[in-house]
Amino acid sequence: MRAMRVGVWTILLIIVLLMIVLMLAGGGEYGGVIMIGPIPIVFGSNYKWAVFAVILTLILMSVAFVWMYSY
């Protein structure tokens, strides 16, 4: 049950962060990471957004691991 709650909150956090990033970007720039198992696929309209997406992914993954293993 706790894992389900963590998953829902993580997804909601990702959605909110994406909305904030899209509002601040304004110029049509984007970046993202798709995780397929242990293999990340990084994409972005330029280098800056791709790096930002990777950093954000690492932060969110770290938070998820802390939540999963703290219970």
NUDO-663806 format. One line per 10 residues: number of its first residue (from 0); for each residue x, z, y of N, C-alpha, C. Coordinates in steps of 0.001 Angstrom, whole numbers, plus 500000, padded with zeros to 6 digits. Layout:
BEGIN
NUM = X,Z,Y,X,Z,Y,X,Z,Y | ... $
END
This chain:
BEGIN
0 = 500820,500000,498803,500000,500000,500000,500864,500000,501261 | 501949,500795,501223,502833,500843,502394,503537,499504,502616 | 503900,498853,501513,504570,497555,501642,503635,496541,502287 | 502363,496602,501955,501385,495697,502550,501267,495959,504049 | 501244,497227,504427,501149,497590,505838,502388,497124,506602 | 503552,497296,505995,504800,496842,506621,504777,495325,506780 | 504315,494620,505765,504256,493172,505837,503328,492681,506931 | 502165,493312,507048,501211,492913,508086,501784,493169,509470 | 502377,494339,509671,502959,494657,510981,504139,493754,511306 | 504921,493393,510306,506044,492481,510530,505547,491102,510956 $
10 = 504526,490613,510296,503963,489306,510669,503384,489348,512074 | 502664,490417,512406,502120,490541,513758,503224,490611,514805 | 504301,491327,514502,505434,491412,515421,506066,490041,515633 | 506209,489279,514579,506781,487935,514691,505892,487051,515559 | 504583,487138,515361,503667,486327,516165,503764,486688,517641 | 503790,487984,517942,503892,488418,519340,505213,487966,519953 | 506305,488114,519222,507599,487684,519744,507636,486176,519969 | 507040,485421,519089,506983,483968,519280,506175,483603,520518 | 505081,484303,520740,504278,484035,521930,505058,484348,523202 | 505804,485449,523203,506613,485812,524373,507692,484768,524618 $
20 = 508362,484353,523557,509420,483354,523693,508853,482039,524220 | 507700,481627,523716,507102,480376,524185,506687,480458,525649 | 506213,481628,526089,505831,481780,527492,507056,481738,528394 | 508150,482331,527942,509358,482378,528770,510116,481055,528762 | 509992,480296,527691,510749,479047,527574,510307,478040,528625 | 509043,477746,528690,508492,476888,529714,508983,475449,529719 | 510164,475159,529260,510712,473814,529318,510560,473034,528035 | 509776,473521,527120,509595,472811,525870,510761,472979,524914 | 511599,473955,525126,512710,474204,524218,512250,475137,523106 | 512862,475013,521954,512429,475812,520816,513583,476034,519861 $
30 = 513391,476967,518965,514348,477240,517911,513654,478036,516830 | 514138,477933,515622,513512,478664,514541,514371,478697,513299 | 513970,479563,512390,514669,479709,511116,513610,479746,510021 | 513795,478941,509005,512927,478970,507834,513773,479492,506680 | 513328,480593,506091,514052,481175,504967,513402,480709,503665 | 514166,479990,502849,513721,479594,501519,514634,480308,500542 | 514134,481451,500082,514971,482303,499244,516148,482805,500067 | 517359,482675,499555,518523,483135,500320,519097,482075,501262 | 518466,480896,501314,519021,479789,502099,518264,479648,503419 | 518946,479851,504555,518268,479674,505839,518366,478220,506318 $
40 = 517275,477725,506880,517267,476418,507532,517057,476681,509016 | 518069,476396,509815,518036,476692,511248,517783,475398,512007 | 516873,475466,512994,516599,474295,513818,516371,474744,515260 | 516548,473834,516171,516311,474127,517575,516523,472909,518435 | 515964,472973,519652,516106,471836,520557,517505,471783,521164 | 518190,472895,521181,519581,472913,521613,520287,474097,520940 | 521574,474193,521154,522393,475215,520492,521951,476625,520873 | 521608,476845,522132,521236,478177,522614,520028,478727,521866 | 518997,477912,521684,517788,478382,521013,518002,478549,519518 | 518843,477755,518928,519145,477920,517508,519870,479246,517269 $
50 = 520824,479565,518136,521540,480845,518018,520590,482009,518264 | 519718,481877,519265,518735,482922,519552,517831,483145,518336 | 517408,482075,517681,516552,482192,516503,517271,482909,515366 | 518539,482614,515175,519313,483278,514121,519464,484766,514426 | 519770,485102,515659,519923,486513,516041,518605,487258,515871 | 517510,486656,516309,516203,487278,516156,515849,487449,514686 | 516199,486474,513861,515953,486572,512428,516732,487725,511815 | 517988,487871,512189,518799,488972,511661,518226,490327,512071 | 517773,490441,513308,517186,491695,513779,515912,492010,513001 | 515025,491024,512854,513767,491251,512144,513998,491550,510668 $
60 = 514977,490890,510056,515289,491173,508652,515844,492581,508498 | 516675,493016,509439,517217,494375,509394,516111,495408,509522 | 515182,495180,510446,514055,496104,510613,513212,496139,509340 | 512977,494989,508740,512188,494936,507509,512883,495696,506377 | 514191,495544,506239,514919,496274,505205,514864,497778,505434 | 515004,498206,506676,514936,499636,506988,513559,500169,506632 | 512506,499430,506991,511149,499866,506654,510933,499924,505155 | 511426,498921,504442,511195,498870,502988,511897,500009,502276 | 513108,500317,502677,513895,501297,501938,513829,502701,502518 | 513027,502913,503558,512918,504262,504120,511820,505060,503445 $
70 = 511000,504428,502604,509911,505148,501919,510233,505376,500478 $
END
